[in-house]
Amino acid sequence: MADFSTWLAMGGYAAFVWPSYAITAALLIGLLVVSLWNLRRGEAELARNDRVARAGAPARRDRKGPRP
Amino acid sequence: MHRFANPARFQRLAGAILPWSAGLTALLSIVGLWFALVASPPDYQQSETVRIMYVHVPAAWMALFVYANLAIASAIGLVWKHPLADLAAKAMAPIGATFTGVCLITGSLWGQPMWGTWWVWDARLTSVLILFFFYVGHIALTNAFDDPTRGTRAAAVLALVGAVNLPIVKFSVDWWNTLHQPASITRLDAPAIHPSMLTPLLLMALAFLGYYVTVLILRLRHEIVSRKLRALRLTQGMGAPAIVEQEGT
């Protein structure tokens, strides 16, 4: 346990080492999540459009769209 | 080169690469972090703060590498008007901006304990800040026009102008010998760094490279999907029964 707290203390530089890693992880994971989320949303919209087009394109759609 | 520039062919190639790049990124990150935070020694001068190097330096390398990619994609987009190159440039800029941001923030967190200052207008620091502004400007210009081709064109010109900054960033530490230290790895002779510290550095650099490939594929796919949706909306807008998405998803 003493070893672990020594490691966490980072020779007295914990306040600089850990935020460096935390901010790096937060920014990189954040960008990954946003990119994935955008892609899923776009693909879902494209799939909805395809389904509607195949179903014979009703003149007006309700907000929910047809269920598959 | 044009064989890979076809969107359908790109999707197949990207689909083959994606599981590998994602898996390798996860693996390299875990092993790299183990070496960076646990299995490497503290520096005899810098103590434990040397561990900041293992995220700071790979982020700086990627900031430059992604910008070089951005400039090449922009040139191809401008000269050959290739749509995939334009979409690639648009997909790259936020990734490069993120790496540059990581580089600046971690550099600041390293500068405070070692130099005694969060920021100084040193040539290296200033040129990297300018690099960050070029990325941000590229993102802003791309989205500044209603007509996406005009935004892409303007942003591509900006990307090429900004490429002048790349050698300035790289050689700033040699031209103006102020505060930031010169290169330790890319020297003509052997790297001036012990293998116990070179290992985590290279592992983290490879992890960042894998991350870049993975996120670039995801973002480029999103750009291709968005372009299809835009084209659909245009054709549907021209007389066909309205099946345009109502909700502003």
Interface residues (C-beta under 8 A of the other chain):
Chain A: W7 M10 G11 G12 Y13 F16 V17 P19 S20 Y21 I23 T24 L27 L28 L31 L32 S35 L36 N38 L39 R41 G42 E43 E45 L46 R48 N49 V52 A53 A57 P58 A59 R60 R61 R63
Chain B: L33 L37 V38 P42 S47 E48 T49 R51 I52 V55 H56 A59 P94 I95 T98 G101 V102 I105 T106 L109 W110 Q112 P113 Y211 T214 V215 L218 R219 R221 H222 V225 S226 K228 L229 L232 A240 P241 A242 I243 E245 Q246 E247 T249
